[in-house]
């Protein structure tokens, strides 16, 4: 990921930097917070066991996108580098 400030640094901080913009970059690491039993049959209801003791069942025959919990429940994101 890369970010850049909307406004320049300005000469009030460091003279000669009126047109300089602060920039940063980092690598985002996405890790799952849930596990599925490897022997689970994907044609049947699948249970996701998540960190913190939460669990969710998803039935492929009766699945609606609104059934999904918030992405922050399913995944952890942190910056590396």
N, C-alpha and C positions, 0 to 999 in steps of 0.2 A: 504494500500500500504506500502511496505517496501523498503528501499534503503540502500545501503552500499557502502562506498567509494571503489574505485579500488585499491588505494594504502594505506599502513598503515600510521598512524599518524607520526611516526618517532621520534627518540630520540632528534632531534633538538628542538622540542617543549616541550616535557615532557620526561625526562629520564625514561627508562623502558617501554616505550610504542612502541618500534620498531615493534612489531607484532600486535598491536591493530588497529582495523578498526572502523571508525565512522559509526554508524548505527542510523537510524531513522525510525519511522513508524507513519502513520496517516490514518485516515478514509476519503475517498473521498465521498463527497455528490454531487449527480447528480440531478439537478432540471430542469424540462422542462421550456423552454422560450416561448412555444407556447401553444395555447388552440384550441380545436375543439369543435364546438357547439354540446352538448350532443344529440341533436335531428337530427344530420346529418346522412344521409343514407350512410353506408359504401359501398353500391353497386354503388353509384353515386360519382361524383367528390366531394372531401372533401377539405374544406378550413381550413388551419392552420393560425390562427392569432397570430403573434409573438410580443415580446417586441420590442419597437422601431418603431412600426407601419408597420412592414413588414408582408406580408401575402403570402401564397403559396397554390396553388390548385393542388391536386393530383387526377387523374382520374384512378381508378383501372383497367378500360378497356384499357387504353393506358399508362401504367406506365412503365418507364425505370429507373433503379437505378441512372443513370446520372442526372435524374430530381431533385434529392434530393439536397438541399443546404448543405453547410458545417455543420458538427455536432455542431460546436460552435455557429451556428445560432439557432439551435433547442434546445440545452442544455447548462446549466451553470454548471460548476464544481468548487467546492471550498473544501478546507481541513477543517475538524473538528477534534479536539483532537490533 
